[in-house]
């Protein structure tokens, strides 16, 4: 009898893990990055993820590293999350940026904490020390800043609050515009 219960428990565990792992995830977070007081522009095509309709329909969609977290349609302030284990480190790596607790390496330049400047991360207005290891969560508002300023209120206030439009969690505010990758949308890659 004990052996039967054990086998049933193992089967239930594996089924649960499979269902969690294969559950379609499509969440969004707002973000901004400032280097020495200047906001970086990620709306350029070189930062966007492109995928064919066939690739999108694949059973493995969302499992490849570059599909876990990325941006679409030249909307350079909304991160799209397609995997439960997607982190800000994965997101930035997908656009050729290194991001960890010490440095933000962007287009050949390294911005590393030193005696005069600190690399800092804020999630929903509160300082966070997970940096690249921080999981992307639906509707988070994230600021990454490398600056010598102690007053970053203006930078925090500049982080948009539009992820709810893409996740369809604030219908009273309208829709996500022309961007084609919204939760429940037909064309989400």
N, C-alpha and C positions, 0 to 999 in steps of 0.2 A: 504494500500500500504506500509506504514512504517513497519507494522508487517511482511509482506512478505519479505522485504529487510533484516530485522533483522534475520529472520529464515534462509534465504540464507546465510547471513554473518556467523551465528553460525555454520551452516553445513560446509561451506568452511573452517572455523577455525578448526573444529574437524578433518576434512579430512586432512588438512595440518599437524596438530599435529601428527596424526596417521602415515602419510607418513614419516615424519621426524623421529619419534620414531622407525619405523620398517625398516628404510633404513639400509642396511648392511654396516657396518663400518669395515674397516680393514686397520689400519694405523700402522706405526712403528716409534720408536724413539730410538736413541743411548743414552746410559747412562754409567756412571762410578761412583763408590763410593770409597772414600778414608777415612780411619780412621788412624789418626796419621802418615800420609805419606805413608801408605800401601794401595794398591789397593785391594779391596775385589773381590773374584772370585765367580761369580754367575753361573758358567757353570756346576755345579754339578746337578745331576738328581733330588735331593731333592727340587730344586727351579723351576723345570719345570712343566708345565701344561700338563696333559694327559687326553684325551677324546676319547671315541669310535666314530666310524663313525656314528653310530645311534644317539648318543648324539649331534654330530656336525650338523646333518641334522634336528634336532628338531626346531620347530618354535620358541622356547624360547631360542635358542642358542644366547649367547652374553648378555642375560639379567641377568643371575646369577652373583653374585659379583665376583666369581673366574674366570668367563669367560670374564669379562670386560677388564682386562689388565693382561698380564702374559708373560711368555717366553716359547720357544719350542726348542726341539732338541739340548739341551745343548749349545745353543748360549746365553751366559749369559751377553750380552751387548746390546741386542735389546729387547725393550719392544714392545709387540703386543697389540694394542688397538682395541677392538671390540664393544665399546659403546661410545656414544657421551659424557656421563658424567664420563668417566674414568679419574681418577686423579692419581698422583704419590702416594698419600696415599693409594688408593685402590690397586694399583700395588704392593706396598711393603707389605701391609697387606696380600695379597694373597700368599706371600712367608714368612709369619710369622715375619715380621719386622714392628715395629712402626716407623713412620716418621712424625714429625710435626715440628713446628718452634723452639721448644726447644730441642728435643732429637731425636736421631736415636738409636733405641733399637734393637740390633742384637745378636742373639744366646746367650741370657742371660746377655749381657753387655749393659749398657746404656751409650751413648755418648751424653752428654747434654752441651750446651753452659755454660761456667763458666768464671772465671777471666782470665784464661790462654788460653782457647781453644774456638773457635767459630764453631758452625754448620752453614754452608753456602750452598746455592744452586745457581747454575749458569745455565741459559738457553740460549743457543746460544751465550755463551761468556759474557753474562751480568748477574749481580747478580739479583736474584729474591727472593722475600720475601713471596711467597705464600706457599712454602714448600709442605706438603702433599695435600693441597687444589688446587695445580696447575694442570690444565688439561693437559693431555698428548696430544701433537699435532704431526701430521705427520712430520717427518724429523727433529724434535728438537734434539739438542745435549745437554744433561743434565749432569752436574757435581754436586755431593753432596760431601761435604768435611767437616771433623771434624779435625781441625788442629790448631796449633798455628802459622803457617807460614803466612806471609803476601804475599809471592810470590807463587802463585799457577799456574803460566803459564804452567809448565810442566804437571800438572794435567789436566788443560783445554785442552792442546794439545793431551793428551792421549785418550780423548773421541773419539771413532771411528766415522766414517762418512759412515756407511754402511746401514743405514735405507733406503736410496734411492734405494738400490738393492732389498730389501724386498717389498718396495712399488712400484717397477718398474718405478721409476722416473729418473733413470740415466742409460738407456740401453747402452750408450757408454762405461760404466764401466764393463759390463758383467752382470752375473746373481748371485743370492744369494747363489750359491753353492748347497750343498746337503740339506739345510734346506727346509722342505716341506711346510712351511706356508708363502707364498708370496701372495700379492694382486692378485686376479684373479686365484690363485692356486686351484687345485682340492681338496687338503687336508689341510684345514686351520681350526684348532681348537683353 
